[in-house]
Amino acid sequence: MIFPRFAYSIFSNIEFSLSSNNETHNYLSKLKVKNTYFTGNIKLISTPSFSSNFQNERILNSKKFWIAASTHKDEEIFCLKTHLKLKEKIKDIVTIIAPRHIDRTNEINKLCLDLNLIPQILSKNEKIEKNKDIIIINSFGDLNDYFKYAKSVFIGKSNISRLKNEGGQNPIDAANLGCKIYHGPYVYNFSEIYEIFQQNNISEIIMNPDELAEKIFYDLESSDKDIKKYSSIMSRLREQTLNNTMKHINNFLFNENI
């Protein structure tokens, strides 16, 4: 990577920097940033928040469902094909789609109708209706309420080759809430997080709707999700990242080991 001269000048005046991944750490080092440290993704330190007026706990506890979260154009059809494969084995399966950009809900609704699926566009504080195939989330800030009851989550912006250099959405909240995570091969933005998740059997790469349907079917037919296992892993990662971050901040503030 070639850096303009003015970039070297600006960045070389920075006294201290923490980076969330090794790639950023290497770039900052090339820019002559002083005291740059890799601490881990700070988003691992966050804990999930929930809505105060969630309406769908009862129906989620009574249905077999999965979530496609933060999807982008062309990923919804992938997820709808997965739904159709699942429906061959689970007649009343429900797929919840939460697009990254909610102005696309009508477009997704039409895709459902074209495949003879029964959709519902669900706005904030509305209840899921009976006998719906696809629930399309039309609000912000509600995903954790659904992750809480889900076993399986597909995380979007990961299955589109044209986005391979900017692919991947944040999978951390879903992992914090004990969901098994599936994603495509393009997860550039969170590649190191996904590497850690794969090592701990929290996430898996999937390549086609048949494979995703098979994985989700296995999850739904298995016992209750293993919250304790996931909580233990995520707590360890959270503590590790927090300790690394605070160590370097304290060292800088008190001029220790710098």
Secondary structure, DSSP 8 states (H G I E B T S, - for coil): ----HHHHHHHTT---EEESSHHHHHHHHHTT-SSEEE---GGGG------SS---HHHHHHS-EEEEEEE-TTHHHHHHHHHHHHHTT-TT-EEEEEESSGGGHHHHHHHHHHTT--EEEE-TT----TT-SEEEE-SSS-HHHHHTT-SEEEESSSS-GGGTTT-----HHHHHTT-EEEE-S--GGGHHHHHHHHHTTSEEE--SHHHHHHHHHHHHHSSS--HHHHHHHHHHHHHHHHHHHHHHHHHHHTT---
